[in-house]
């Protein structure tokens, strides 16, 4: 009988507890369901947006093959509205388009936009090299060297040193150019690049 009374007492206590806490439990469950529902909606919304942006990016690629003025405007709008990887790659493609048409100022603007919207070190190095090439085209030698100094990755060392040599050669620093070209050769450069560098070294004034 004692055990029976104890069990009844425990049951009464539990019933009282759940009766008092019933409203809180129901609210907690409802709140949890709302949060879960909202999370699924957000994920679905993000997926739909990502698909739409991806499709728009593919259209941008097609536009730039044609290169009409209205297509350039649409590409610029896309880049402005997408501060993500798609916007970055669209800016890089638009910069390449401007370079082909010798519009180095607008190409530089697009590269700077791409630079400001990525944290990928490899991509940043690539953008910096393209920016340096533009400065070379514009004969802004000091600016080109400054940008090249920001490329720290060893993977880009052969190209960086070759470009540094080109800049130093342009400003008449033949010894500096020789050292840069030699460093490029020693930086595990490709066979094609080594052949080009040997020609540049051979043609340097003594």
Z-matrix of the N, CA and C atoms (Angstrom, degrees):
N
C 1 1.468
C 2 1.518 1 111.42
N 3 1.330 2 116.56 1 -37.60
C 4 1.470 3 120.09 2 -179.37
C 5 1.521 4 109.98 3 -62.12
N 6 1.341 5 114.92 4 -44.24
C 7 1.463 6 119.69 5 179.44
C 8 1.511 7 109.69 6 -62.02
N 9 1.337 8 117.24 7 -40.39
C 10 1.461 9 122.39 8 -178.32
C 11 1.526 10 110.14 9 -63.36
N 12 1.383 11 115.13 10 -47.30
C 13 1.468 12 118.64 11 179.28
C 14 1.535 13 110.63 12 -61.46
N 15 1.321 14 116.52 13 -39.23
C 16 1.476 15 120.44 14 179.92
C 17 1.523 16 110.64 15 -62.77
N 18 1.316 17 116.82 16 -42.69
C 19 1.461 18 120.49 17 179.28
C 20 1.519 19 111.29 18 -64.26
N 21 1.372 20 115.60 19 -41.35
C 22 1.472 21 119.47 20 178.67
C 23 1.522 22 110.51 21 -62.55
N 24 1.355 23 115.32 22 -41.30
C 25 1.462 24 120.67 23 -178.57
C 26 1.528 25 110.22 24 -62.57
N 27 1.336 26 115.25 25 -44.81
C 28 1.474 27 119.77 26 179.34
C 29 1.518 28 110.40 27 -61.94
N 30 1.342 29 116.79 28 -41.14
C 31 1.458 30 121.38 29 179.78
C 32 1.522 31 111.16 30 -63.71
N 33 1.363 32 116.60 31 -42.68
C 34 1.463 33 120.55 32 178.24
C 35 1.530 34 110.90 33 -61.52
N 36 1.328 35 115.42 34 -43.28
C 37 1.478 36 119.80 35 -179.77
C 38 1.525 37 110.26 36 -61.71
N 39 1.336 38 116.09 37 -42.92
C 40 1.463 39 119.88 38 180.00
C 41 1.515 40 111.98 39 -65.07
N 42 1.337 41 116.32 40 -40.27
C 43 1.465 42 120.79 41 178.43
C 44 1.520 43 110.80 42 -63.26
N 45 1.339 44 115.96 43 -43.56
C 46 1.463 45 120.30 44 178.27
C 47 1.530 46 110.91 45 -62.21
N 48 1.318 47 116.22 46 -41.12
C 49 1.468 48 120.83 47 -178.00
C 50 1.526 49 110.49 48 -63.14
N 51 1.352 50 115.76 49 -49.23
C 52 1.464 51 118.66 50 -177.02
C 53 1.522 52 111.97 51 -70.36
N 54 1.355 53 116.78 52 -28.60
C 55 1.460 54 119.86 53 175.65
C 56 1.523 55 110.54 54 -65.35
N 57 1.339 56 115.97 55 -44.36
C 58 1.465 57 120.85 56 179.56
C 59 1.528 58 111.38 57 -68.29
N 60 1.324 59 115.22 58 -37.15
C 61 1.470 60 119.15 59 -174.57
C 62 1.523 61 112.98 60 -94.29
N 63 1.330 62 117.59 61 3.41
C 64 1.451 63 120.58 62 -173.77
C 65 1.529 64 112.10 63 -58.67
N 66 1.324 65 116.16 64 -46.75
C 67 1.466 66 120.22 65 -178.61
C 68 1.517 67 111.84 66 -61.72
N 69 1.330 68 115.85 67 -43.29
C 70 1.471 69 120.32 68 179.91
C 71 1.521 70 110.79 69 -64.76
N 72 1.348 71 115.94 70 -40.01
C 73 1.454 72 119.56 71 -179.94
C 74 1.526 73 111.09 72 -65.43
N 75 1.326 74 115.89 73 -43.22
C 76 1.471 75 120.28 74 179.72
C 77 1.524 76 110.14 75 -62.79
N 78 1.349 77 115.41 76 -45.32
C 79 1.472 78 119.43 77 178.67
C 80 1.529 79 111.14 78 -61.43
N 81 1.339 80 116.10 79 -39.62
C 82 1.460 81 120.45 80 179.21
C 83 1.510 82 111.49 81 -63.20
N 84 1.338 83 115.51 82 -43.20
C 85 1.459 84 120.04 83 179.43
C 86 1.527 85 110.80 84 -64.25
N 87 1.352 86 115.26 85 -45.75
C 88 1.467 87 120.00 86 179.87
C 89 1.528 88 110.60 87 -61.00
N 90 1.339 89 115.27 88 -44.95
C 91 1.468 90 119.95 89 179.52
C 92 1.528 91 110.87 90 -60.99
N 93 1.333 92 115.84 91 -42.87
C 94 1.457 93 120.06 92 179.30
C 95 1.520 94 111.97 93 -62.26
N 96 1.337 95 115.88 94 -41.00
C 97 1.463 96 120.13 95 178.20
C 98 1.520 97 111.86 96 -65.14
N 99 1.346 98 115.82 97 -38.61
C 100 1.467 99 120.20 98 178.30
C 101 1.523 100 111.43 99 -64.37
N 102 1.338 101 114.86 100 -43.14
C 103 1.467 102 119.39 101 178.74
C 104 1.517 103 110.48 102 -62.49
N 105 1.332 104 116.29 103 -45.38
C 106 1.456 105 120.67 104 -179.73
C 107 1.519 106 111.21 105 -63.15
N 108 1.349 107 115.36 106 -42.37
C 109 1.450 108 120.07 107 178.93
C 110 1.526 109 110.98 108 -63.19
N 111 1.341 110 115.61 109 -42.62
C 112 1.463 111 120.05 110 178.89
C 113 1.515 112 112.07 111 -63.02
N 114 1.335 113 116.37 112 -39.21
C 115 1.466 114 120.56 113 179.86
C 116 1.520 115 110.88 114 -64.78
N 117 1.339 116 115.93 115 -43.63
C 118 1.469 117 119.03 116 178.62
C 119 1.530 118 111.06 117 -64.71
N 120 1.332 119 117.04 118 -38.17
C 121 1.466 120 120.93 119 178.27
C 122 1.522 121 109.96 120 -63.57
N 123 1.353 122 115.86 121 -44.49
C 124 1.462 123 120.23 122 -179.24
C 125 1.513 124 111.34 123 -62.43
N 126 1.359 125 117.04 124 -44.13
C 127 1.455 126 121.17 125 178.90
C 128 1.523 127 110.78 126 -61.49
N 129 1.311 128 116.38 127 -44.28
C 130 1.460 129 120.44 128 -179.78
C 131 1.524 130 110.69 129 -64.05
N 132 1.355 131 114.94 130 -41.31
C 133 1.465 132 120.45 131 179.04
C 134 1.525 133 110.38 132 -62.74
N 135 1.334 134 116.79 133 -42.14
C 136 1.463 135 121.14 134 178.74
C 137 1.524 136 111.10 135 -63.51
N 138 1.334 137 116.40 136 -42.46
C 139 1.464 138 120.50 137 -179.76
C 140 1.529 139 110.83 138 -63.07
N 141 1.339 140 116.16 139 -42.83
C 142 1.465 141 120.81 140 179.58
C 143 1.530 142 109.95 141 -63.65
N 144 1.345 143 116.70 142 -43.86
C 145 1.466 144 120.87 143 179.02
C 146 1.527 145 111.36 144 -62.30
N 147 1.325 146 115.63 145 -41.24
C 148 1.463 147 120.30 146 -178.45
C 149 1.523 148 110.80 147 -64.38
N 150 1.327 149 116.66 148 -40.22
C 151 1.466 150 120.60 149 177.67
C 152 1.524 151 110.30 150 -63.70
N 153 1.341 152 116.30 151 -42.48
C 154 1.465 153 120.94 152 179.90
C 155 1.528 154 111.13 153 -63.80
N 156 1.334 155 116.38 154 -42.66
C 157 1.467 156 120.77 155 179.77
C 158 1.525 157 110.03 156 -65.60
N 159 1.337 158 116.61 157 -41.02
C 160 1.463 159 120.70 158 179.19
C 161 1.526 160 110.92 159 -61.59
N 162 1.314 161 116.67 160 -42.75
C 163 1.462 162 120.62 161 178.40
C 164 1.524 163 111.08 162 -64.48
N 165 1.338 164 115.41 163 -41.30
C 166 1.469 165 119.75 164 178.54
C 167 1.520 166 110.82 165 -63.53
N 168 1.333 167 116.36 166 -37.29
C 169 1.467 168 120.81 167 179.37
C 170 1.530 169 110.59 168 -64.43
N 171 1.330 170 116.73 169 -40.95
C 172 1.465 171 119.93 170 177.65
C 173 1.524 172 110.80 171 -62.28
N 174 1.333 173 116.99 172 -37.74
C 175 1.458 174 120.61 173 177.37
C 176 1.530 175 110.57 174 -66.19
N 177 1.334 176 116.26 175 -38.39
C 178 1.461 177 120.79 176 178.35
C 179 1.529 178 110.22 177 -59.65
N 180 1.322 179 116.95 178 -43.00
C 181 1.463 180 121.25 179 178.06
C 182 1.525 181 111.22 180 -58.61
N 183 1.335 182 115.06 181 -42.17
C 184 1.465 183 119.70 182 179.12
C 185 1.531 184 110.60 183 -66.91
N 186 1.343 185 116.57 184 -39.38
C 187 1.469 186 120.87 185 179.14
C 188 1.524 187 111.07 186 -57.99
N 189 1.332 188 116.17 187 -45.97
C 190 1.457 189 120.42 188 -173.76
C 191 1.527 190 112.49 189 -69.97
N 192 1.331 191 117.07 190 -18.89
C 193 1.457 192 119.71 191 174.21
C 194 1.520 193 110.28 192 -68.03
N 195 1.335 194 115.73 193 -32.49
C 196 1.466 195 121.31 194 179.89
C 197 1.524 196 110.03 195 -86.28
N 198 1.344 197 115.87 196 -47.20
C 199 1.453 198 120.67 197 173.18
C 200 1.513 199 115.53 198 76.43
N 201 1.336 200 117.87 199 30.90
C 202 1.460 201 120.28 200 174.16
C 203 1.523 202 109.91 201 -73.57
N 204 1.334 203 116.13 202 156.97
C 205 1.460 204 120.86 203 -178.16
C 206 1.519 205 111.32 204 -57.33
N 207 1.337 206 116.71 205 -43.93
C 208 1.469 207 119.62 206 -179.11
C 209 1.531 208 111.12 207 -65.19
N 210 1.325 209 116.65 208 -30.23
C 211 1.463 210 119.87 209 177.75
C 212 1.520 211 110.93 210 -69.12
N 213 1.324 212 117.39 211 -37.63
C 214 1.456 213 121.61 212 177.47
C 215 1.525 214 109.59 213 -63.94
N 216 1.311 215 116.72 214 -41.79
C 217 1.470 216 121.41 215 179.04
C 218 1.521 217 110.57 216 -62.44
N 219 1.337 218 117.08 217 -43.44
C 220 1.461 219 121.04 218 178.74
C 221 1.524 220 111.29 219 -63.40
N 222 1.321 221 116.22 220 -38.52
C 223 1.468 222 120.47 221 178.64
C 224 1.520 223 110.52 222 -65.14
N 225 1.325 224 116.96 223 -42.55
C 226 1.463 225 121.18 224 179.14
C 227 1.535 226 110.65 225 -63.24
N 228 1.324 227 117.06 226 -38.18
C 229 1.474 228 120.93 227 176.93
C 230 1.523 229 110.49 228 -64.44
N 231 1.333 230 115.91 229 -42.49
C 232 1.466 231 120.67 230 179.55
C 233 1.523 232 110.30 231 -60.28
N 234 1.322 233 116.86 232 -45.57
C 235 1.467 234 121.14 233 -179.35
C 236 1.526 235 110.31 234 -62.87
N 237 1.320 236 116.74 235 -42.21
C 238 1.466 237 121.48 236 -179.21
C 239 1.518 238 111.41 237 -62.78
N 240 1.331 239 117.19 238 -35.47
C 241 1.468 240 121.69 239 -174.87
C 242 1.525 241 113.85 240 -91.83
N 243 1.334 242 117.33 241 -1.32
C 244 1.465 243 120.01 242 -177.11
C 245 1.524 244 110.55 243 -132.68
N 246 1.320 245 115.39 244 92.70
C 247 1.466 246 121.02 245 176.63
C 248 1.525 247 110.38 246 -87.33
N 249 1.325 248 114.90 247 54.24
C 250 1.459 249 121.33 248 -177.80
C 251 1.520 250 108.90 249 -137.58
N 252 1.332 251 116.57 250 -170.89
C 253 1.465 252 119.79 251 -176.15
C 254 1.526 253 111.79 252 -62.22
N 255 1.340 254 117.04 253 -34.37
C 256 1.461 255 119.09 254 178.16
C 257 1.526 256 110.69 255 -64.37
N 258 1.327 257 116.35 256 -41.46
C 259 1.452 258 120.09 257 177.41
C 260 1.515 259 111.84 258 -64.17
N 261 1.332 260 116.44 259 -38.64
C 262 1.475 261 121.64 260 178.90
C 263 1.524 262 110.49 261 -62.42
N 264 1.335 263 117.35 262 -49.15
C 265 1.462 264 120.35 263 -177.14
C 266 1.530 265 111.17 264 -69.66
N 267 1.325 266 116.55 265 -32.62
C 268 1.468 267 119.25 266 175.61
C 269 1.528 268 110.17 267 -65.38
N 270 1.328 269 116.91 268 -39.96
C 271 1.469 270 121.05 269 177.81
C 272 1.526 271 110.87 270 -63.85
N 273 1.332 272 117.00 271 -39.12
C 274 1.458 273 120.61 272 178.21
C 275 1.531 274 110.91 273 -64.64
N 276 1.317 275 116.46 274 -41.08
C 277 1.461 276 119.97 275 179.45
C 278 1.524 277 110.90 276 -68.15
N 279 1.324 278 116.66 277 -38.87
C 280 1.460 279 119.82 278 179.05
C 281 1.534 280 110.21 279 -68.04
N 282 1.319 281 116.47 280 -37.88
C 283 1.470 282 120.43 281 176.04
C 284 1.525 283 110.40 282 -60.40
N 285 1.330 284 116.63 283 -43.01
C 286 1.463 285 120.41 284 178.44
C 287 1.521 286 110.70 285 -61.94
N 288 1.331 287 115.66 286 -40.09
C 289 1.475 288 120.13 287 177.80
C 290 1.524 289 110.24 288 -60.10
N 291 1.340 290 117.51 289 -45.75
C 292 1.460 291 121.24 290 -179.11
C 293 1.530 292 111.16 291 -65.27
N 294 1.324 293 117.17 292 -37.14
C 295 1.466 294 120.25 293 178.35
C 296 1.530 295 110.16 294 -62.84
N 297 1.334 296 116.47 295 -42.72
C 298 1.467 297 120.12 296 178.94
C 299 1.522 298 111.52 297 -60.23
N 300 1.328 299 115.86 298 -28.42
C 301 1.464 300 120.75 299 -179.78
C 302 1.527 301 111.77 300 -100.98
N 303 1.347 302 115.46 301 16.74
C 304 1.472 303 122.36 302 175.65
C 305 1.526 304 113.60 303 58.95
N 306 1.315 305 116.92 304 26.02
C 307 1.469 306 120.71 305 175.10
C 308 1.525 307 107.45 306 -99.73
N 309 1.327 308 115.45 307 78.33
C 310 1.460 309 120.70 308 -171.64
C 311 1.526 310 112.96 309 -72.02
N 312 1.318 311 116.99 310 -28.30
C 313 1.469 312 120.00 311 179.57
C 314 1.522 313 110.83 312 -66.10
N 315 1.330 314 116.71 313 -46.54
C 316 1.464 315 119.92 314 179.85
C 317 1.531 316 111.02 315 -70.78
N 318 1.317 317 116.01 316 -32.31
C 319 1.472 318 119.41 317 175.59
C 320 1.520 319 109.88 318 -63.11
N 321 1.318 320 116.47 319 -43.42
C 322 1.468 321 121.00 320 178.45
C 323 1.528 322 111.12 321 -61.23
N 324 1.314 323 117.40 322 -40.80
C 325 1.462 324 121.55 323 179.15
C 326 1.524 325 111.17 324 -60.04
N 327 1.323 326 117.05 325 -42.83
C 328 1.457 327 120.49 326 -179.89
C 329 1.530 328 111.76 327 -68.92
N 330 1.323 329 116.77 328 -37.41
C 331 1.463 330 119.92 329 177.94
C 332 1.527 331 111.20 330 -65.71
N 333 1.319 332 116.70 331 -37.90
C 334 1.462 333 120.13 332 178.10
C 335 1.531 334 110.96 333 -66.65
N 336 1.338 335 116.70 334 -36.05
C 337 1.468 336 120.03 335 175.60
C 338 1.527 337 110.15 336 -63.51
N 339 1.327 338 115.51 337 -46.13
C 340 1.470 339 119.78 338 179.40
C 341 1.525 340 110.46 339 -60.69
N 342 1.317 341 116.37 340 -41.37
C 343 1.468 342 122.12 341 -179.11
C 344 1.529 343 110.84 342 -61.10
N 345 1.330 344 116.71 343 -39.53
C 346 1.466 345 120.77 344 -175.14
C 347 1.522 346 113.21 345 -76.94
N 348 1.339 347 117.53 346 -11.28
C 349 1.463 348 120.01 347 -175.69
C 350 1.527 349 113.36 348 -117.69
N 351 1.329 350 116.24 349 21.64
C 352 1.466 351 118.82 350 174.45
C 353 1.520 352 109.87 351 -138.51
N 354 1.326 353 115.07 352 150.21
C 355 1.470 354 121.27 353 176.01
C 356 1.526 355 110.66 354 -118.01
N 357 1.335 356 116.23 355 5.84
C 358 1.461 357 121.12 356 -179.91
C 359 1.532 358 109.36 357 -75.36
N 360 1.328 359 117.49 358 116.04
C 361 1.465 360 121.78 359 -174.72
C 362 1.526 361 112.87 360 -61.97
N 363 1.326 362 116.64 361 -39.74
C 364 1.463 363 119.93 362 179.14
C 365 1.522 364 110.46 363 -63.00
N 366 1.335 365 116.31 364 -43.75
C 367 1.464 366 121.11 365 -179.49
C 368 1.529 367 110.60 366 -68.36
N 369 1.332 368 116.74 367 -38.81
C 370 1.468 369 120.46 368 177.69
C 371 1.527 370 110.48 369 -61.68
N 372 1.323 371 117.41 370 -40.81
C 373 1.464 372 120.74 371 177.09
C 374 1.524 373 110.86 372 -61.44
N 375 1.320 374 115.84 373 -43.48
C 376 1.466 375 120.66 374 179.41
C 377 1.526 376 110.63 375 -62.52
N 378 1.337 377 116.44 376 -42.76
C 379 1.468 378 120.48 377 178.98
C 380 1.520 379 110.71 378 -64.22
N 381 1.329 380 116.91 379 -41.81
C 382 1.464 381 120.34 380 179.54
C 383 1.527 382 111.49 381 -62.58
N 384 1.308 383 117.17 382 -38.94
C 385 1.464 384 120.03 383 178.02
C 386 1.525 385 110.33 384 -63.90
N 387 1.323 386 116.75 385 -41.46
C 388 1.470 387 119.78 386 177.96
C 389 1.528 388 111.15 387 -66.30
N 390 1.335 389 115.84 388 -37.88
C 391 1.469 390 119.13 389 176.20
C 392 1.523 391 110.85 390 -63.32
N 393 1.324 392 116.26 391 -40.78
C 394 1.468 393 120.32 392 179.08
C 395 1.525 394 110.72 393 -64.15
N 396 1.319 395 117.53 394 -38.61
C 397 1.469 396 120.66 395 178.35
C 398 1.532 397 110.33 396 -61.29
N 399 1.321 398 115.45 397 -39.77
C 400 1.467 399 119.22 398 179.28
C 401 1.523 400 110.60 399 -65.66
N 402 1.341 401 116.39 400 -41.28
C 403 1.471 402 119.24 401 178.21
C 404 1.526 403 110.87 402 -62.81
N 405 1.319 404 116.82 403 -34.65
C 406 1.465 405 120.71 404 176.66
C 407 1.526 406 110.11 405 -65.27
N 408 1.335 407 115.66 406 -42.63
C 409 1.459 408 119.40 407 177.70
C 410 1.535 409 111.29 408 -62.19
N 411 1.328 410 115.50 409 -34.99
C 412 1.473 411 120.48 410 -179.19
C 413 1.531 412 111.92 411 -88.01
N 414 1.350 413 115.52 412 2.01
C 415 1.465 414 122.30 413 179.48
C 416 1.539 415 112.88 414 60.46
N 417 1.319 416 114.98 415 33.08
C 418 1.463 417 120.65 416 173.94
C 419 1.530 418 107.50 417 -96.70
N 420 1.313 419 115.33 418 78.99
C 421 1.460 420 121.52 419 -168.87
C 422 1.535 421 113.09 420 -63.97
N 423 1.335 422 116.51 421 -47.37
C 424 1.470 423 119.57 422 -178.48
C 425 1.527 424 111.16 423 -62.22
N 426 1.315 425 116.36 424 -40.37
C 427 1.461 426 120.85 425 179.67
C 428 1.529 427 109.69 426 -64.71
N 429 1.322 428 116.47 427 -41.19
C 430 1.471 429 120.55 428 179.44
C 431 1.527 430 110.88 429 -61.07
N 432 1.343 431 116.80 430 -46.01
C 433 1.464 432 121.07 431 179.19
C 434 1.528 433 110.53 432 -61.92
N 435 1.327 434 116.72 433 -42.29
C 436 1.469 435 121.24 434 179.89
C 437 1.527 436 111.26 435 -60.37
N 438 1.315 437 116.39 436 -41.55
C 439 1.473 438 119.92 437 179.53
C 440 1.529 439 110.19 438 -68.78
N 441 1.317 440 117.37 439 -41.68
C 442 1.464 441 120.76 440 179.27
C 443 1.527 442 111.28 441 -61.66
N 444 1.330 443 116.32 442 -33.76
C 445 1.468 444 120.39 443 178.47
C 446 1.530 445 112.02 444 -63.78
N 447 1.333 446 117.38 445 -20.34
C 448 1.468 447 121.34 446 -178.17
C 449 1.524 448 112.31 447 -83.89
N 450 1.318 449 117.09 448 -11.06
C 451 1.468 450 121.01 449 179.31
C 452 1.522 451 107.88 450 -87.70
N 453 1.321 452 117.14 451 104.13
C 454 1.466 453 122.48 452 -174.13
C 455 1.526 454 114.00 453 -97.81
N 456 1.324 455 117.25 454 -17.89
C 457 1.463 456 120.30 455 -174.91
C 458 1.527 457 111.30 456 -66.49
N 459 1.330 458 115.80 457 132.69
C 460 1.472 459 120.90 458 178.44
C 461 1.527 460 111.65 459 -64.68
N 462 1.328 461 117.32 460 -24.86
C 463 1.464 462 120.88 461 -179.62
C 464 1.527 463 111.80 462 -61.62
N 465 1.330 464 115.86 463 -29.89
C 466 1.457 465 120.39 464 -177.08
C 467 1.529 466 112.39 465 -97.93
N 468 1.325 467 117.96 466 0.75
C 469 1.463 468 121.28 467 -173.95
C 470 1.528 469 113.79 468 -56.05
N 471 1.342 470 119.99 469 -44.55
C 472 1.472 471 119.04 470 -179.62
C 473 1.528 472 112.92 471 -58.56
N 474 1.328 473 116.66 472 -44.17
C 475 1.467 474 120.81 473 -178.75
C 476 1.529 475 110.32 474 -69.74
N 477 1.331 476 116.32 475 -42.45
C 478 1.459 477 120.78 476 -179.76
C 479 1.525 478 110.49 477 -60.72
N 480 1.323 479 116.71 478 -44.82
C 481 1.464 480 120.22 479 -178.87
C 482 1.527 481 111.34 480 -67.75
N 483 1.324 482 117.26 481 -37.64
C 484 1.468 483 119.83 482 176.73
C 485 1.527 484 110.27 483 -62.47
N 486 1.338 485 116.71 484 -45.84
C 487 1.459 486 120.53 485 179.87
C 488 1.526 487 110.92 486 -64.94
N 489 1.327 488 116.70 487 -39.27
C 490 1.465 489 120.19 488 176.67
C 491 1.540 490 109.81 489 -59.72
N 492 1.337 491 115.60 490 -42.68
C 493 1.458 492 120.03 491 177.38
C 494 1.515 493 112.06 492 -60.54
N 495 1.338 494 116.31 493 -40.60
C 496 1.470 495 120.04 494 178.83
C 497 1.526 496 111.39 495 -62.37
N 498 1.334 497 116.24 496 -41.30
C 499 1.466 498 120.53 497 179.75
C 500 1.529 499 110.11 498 -65.81
N 501 1.327 500 116.41 499 -46.97
C 502 1.468 501 120.39 500 -178.15
C 503 1.530 502 110.93 501 -64.40
N 504 1.325 503 115.87 502 -36.06
C 505 1.462 504 119.65 503 176.08
C 506 1.530 505 110.51 504 -63.77
N 507 1.330 506 115.85 505 -41.31
C 508 1.470 507 120.50 506 -178.07
C 509 1.526 508 111.99 507 -63.77
N 510 1.338 509 117.36 508 -31.48
C 511 1.467 510 119.73 509 -178.54
C 512 1.538 511 111.59 510 -96.29
N 513 1.326 512 115.98 511 6.61
C 514 1.452 513 119.85 512 174.08
C 515 1.514 514 115.75 513 88.15
N 516 1.321 515 118.34 514 10.02
C 517 1.465 516 121.41 515 177.72
C 518 1.532 517 108.12 516 -90.27
N 519 1.329 518 116.26 517 81.19
C 520 1.464 519 120.72 518 -172.86
C 521 1.530 520 112.13 519 -68.92
N 522 1.327 521 116.07 520 -36.89
C 523 1.457 522 119.28 521 178.96
C 524 1.525 523 110.51 522 -66.88
N 525 1.333 524 116.35 523 -42.60
C 526 1.467 525 120.39 524 177.42
C 527 1.515 526 110.98 525 -63.02
N 528 1.338 527 116.89 526 -39.98
C 529 1.466 528 120.93 527 178.42
C 530 1.522 529 110.23 528 -63.51
N 531 1.355 530 116.67 529 -41.95
C 532 1.465 531 120.42 530 179.53
C 533 1.531 532 110.83 531 -61.03
N 534 1.328 533 116.20 532 -43.58
C 535 1.469 534 120.17 533 179.42
C 536 1.531 535 111.08 534 -64.02
N 537 1.339 536 116.33 535 -42.04
C 538 1.470 537 119.98 536 -179.23
C 539 1.527 538 110.94 537 -65.17
N 540 1.332 539 117.47 538 -44.83
C 541 1.463 540 120.52 539 178.56
C 542 1.533 541 110.81 540 -63.05
N 543 1.330 542 115.99 541 -40.35
C 544 1.468 543 119.88 542 178.82
C 545 1.526 544 110.82 543 -65.07
N 546 1.326 545 116.16 544 -39.26
C 547 1.472 546 120.32 545 177.06
C 548 1.526 547 110.99 546 -63.85
N 549 1.330 548 115.64 547 -36.16
C 550 1.468 549 119.29 548 178.51
C 551 1.515 550 110.70 549 -65.23
N 552 1.321 551 116.55 550 -42.00
C 553 1.469 552 120.78 551 177.99
C 554 1.527 553 110.38 552 -61.18
N 555 1.336 554 115.86 553 -38.93
C 556 1.472 555 120.71 554 -177.29
C 557 1.518 556 112.98 555 -80.23
N 558 1.335 557 117.27 556 -6.75
C 559 1.471 558 120.74 557 -174.65
C 560 1.522 559 112.53 558 -95.27
N 561 1.325 560 115.57 559 36.64
C 562 1.466 561 119.97 560 176.29
C 563 1.524 562 111.62 561 58.90
N 564 1.340 563 116.68 562 41.39
C 565 1.458 564 121.19 563 -179.89
C 566 1.525 565 110.44 564 -74.00
N 567 1.319 566 115.82 565 162.90
C 568 1.466 567 120.40 566 179.72
C 569 1.527 568 109.97 567 -71.61
N 570 1.322 569 115.38 568 164.25
C 571 1.471 570 120.25 569 -178.97
C 572 1.526 571 110.74 570 -63.27
N 573 1.324 572 116.51 571 -40.05
C 574 1.473 573 120.17 572 179.09
C 575 1.521 574 110.44 573 -62.31
N 576 1.337 575 116.34 574 -45.59
C 577 1.461 576 119.79 575 179.90
C 578 1.523 577 110.82 576 -65.14
N 579 1.326 578 117.19 577 -37.68
C 580 1.469 579 119.70 578 178.77
C 581 1.527 580 111.08 579 -62.52
N 582 1.331 581 116.83 580 -38.42
C 583 1.462 582 120.03 581 177.56
C 584 1.524 583 110.63 582 -63.44
N 585 1.324 584 116.74 583 -43.42
C 586 1.468 585 120.75 584 178.70
C 587 1.521 586 110.68 585 -63.24
N 588 1.338 587 115.78 586 -42.14
C 589 1.463 588 120.59 587 -178.98
C 590 1.527 589 111.70 588 -65.34
N 591 1.334 590 117.06 589 -37.44
C 592 1.470 591 120.18 590 178.11
C 593 1.529 592 110.39 591 -62.64
N 594 1.331 593 115.66 592 -39.31
C 595 1.463 594 119.79 593 177.70
C 596 1.529 595 110.46 594 -64.81
N 597 1.338 596 116.32 595 -43.02
C 598 1.459 597 120.19 596 179.62
C 599 1.522 598 110.97 597 -64.64
N 600 1.317 599 116.27 598 -41.58
C 601 1.463 600 120.21 599 178.72
C 602 1.533 601 110.66 600 -64.62
N 603 1.311 602 115.97 601 -40.43
C 604 1.468 603 120.67 602 -179.51
C 605 1.525 604 111.20 603 -64.38
N 606 1.329 605 116.70 604 -35.72
C 607 1.470 606 120.85 605 -175.81
C 608 1.533 607 113.26 606 -86.89
N 609 1.320 608 117.53 607 -2.11
C 610 1.463 609 119.53 608 179.41
C 611 1.535 610 110.83 609 -68.74
N 612 1.335 611 117.64 610 138.95
C 613 1.484 612 119.26 611 174.78
C 614 1.505 613 109.56 612 -63.61
N 615 1.306 614 116.65 613 148.23
C 616 1.467 615 121.92 614 178.99
C 617 1.518 616 111.02 615 -73.54
